[in-house]
Amino acid sequence: MMTSAFYKKPTYWFASFYSIMYYAAGSFVFSFYAIWLSKEIGLTAKQTGIIYSFNYFISLIIMIIYGVYQDKLVLKKHLIWFQSIIITCAAPALIYVYEPLLRHNFYAGVIFGSFFLGFGWVAGMGLIDSYCEKISRAFDFEFGQCRTWGCIAYAVGTFIAGILISINPHLNFWAASVVGICFMVLNLNFKPDLSKSSAAVFQKKDKLSFNEIVSVFGLKKFWIFVVYVLGTYSLYNIYDQQLFPVFFTQQFTDVNDGYRLYGVLNSFQVFLEAAVMFCVPFVVNKVGAKNALIFAAFISATRIFLTGHVESIVIISVIKLMHCLEISTILVSVFKYIDNNFNSRLSATVFLIGYQVAGSVGVILFSTYVGDFYDTEGAATTFNYLGLVVLGFMLFAVAFLSRDKKSDTPEKGNGSKLGKQNL
């Protein structure tokens, strides 16, 4: 039970500001990433697909390391410190190393970018979300309530990024580095005291063993969850990050008009996402994580399929805004599903490997092929096929995802107390 209102808890605001700083930096780097690669660097959809494939392939390894190591660290900040350094180095790394390599030595640039962006964002997003989710469970507030602020930060950042990219794309990367410095200051001041945690799982004195961690891979329901993610989240990522931004700006005679409107829509969409993110935990608690995951897949299939059948820029913009329903629902539902069906101490491992790694595998397997298919067959045919595939995996979820139930055995008492962690 909640001992006090969530907004009165310092830990809530620290978790919220972690989301704010991280997603503000991410918006400057990634909200126009595909457009930057296509229009500024001059890459084809196939080359962009190769970049996405490498980004996600390298991130597979990083996600496994992040997930296992962060579950062992609990709320210690070693990995968060490392991530803050990557964010702070965004401008010099992307402007003076990544961009010249992509222009003059494409595959060297692809390899460099896959490591840098993987540590900072492609795998890093899962790390910061799982870290904030651990804070929320440790100090008894809903993850969606702090993650809402990350959505707002991304919206504001995307709006600013849409203006900056029309002036000079490099300004976005410098903005990310400035945010990285603020992230370091925040990290310096956060000192979690797990002795004040209301959750018994955070009071355990014994450390996670390797056998406990690997045991999750022997569970049938883990692999069913992975298949769901592979067929929905990964294909949605290809659609939303790799294809849709380019498709949208191609609807305009002057591509700069497309940049500006896309930036406005992105900002409005993420503000809507913030509102949904704040409310969706209560809905998911009511309908159950499984039903919420099915709903998210339905929205994904609908968006992708409709994009292949409309020409009006107004309707395409509405389809873009529907993203707020999907991404908020799936993120909160995934954490609820993991908490209900797996050992809570392994939340970062299951989230980063079962959700993030599985999604990355799908991007690796399909992004280059989908990009090539888009170049040769066009947008309409590509979106039709993608939508039907996601719909098929939605039906798979209906049949095979587990019903909600708490896997951990309730513990009596508070267990051994842990004092402040060495940070």
Protein Blocks (a to p, Z undefined) as FASTA:
>chain_A
ZZbdfklpmklmmmmmmmmmmmmmmmmmmmmmmmmmmmmnopafklmmmmmmmmmmmmmm
mmmmmmmmmmmnomacklmmmmmmmmmmmmmmmmmmmmmmmmmmmmlmmmmmmmmmmmmm
mmmmmmmmmmmmmmmmmnopafklmmmmmmmmmmmmmmmmmmmmmmommlmmmmmmmmmm
mmmmmmmmpccdfklpcbfklmpmbdcdfklmmmmmmpmklmmmmmmmmmmmmmmmmmmm
mmmmmmmmmmpfblmlmmmmmmmmmmmmmmmmmmmmmmmmmmmmmnopklmmmmmmmmmm
mmmmmmmmcfbfklmmmmmmmmmmmmmmmmmmmmmmmmmmmcfklmmmmmmmmmmmmmmm
mmmmmmmmmmmmmmmnojklmmmmmmmmmmmmmmmmmmmmccdddfbdcdehjbjadddd
dZZ
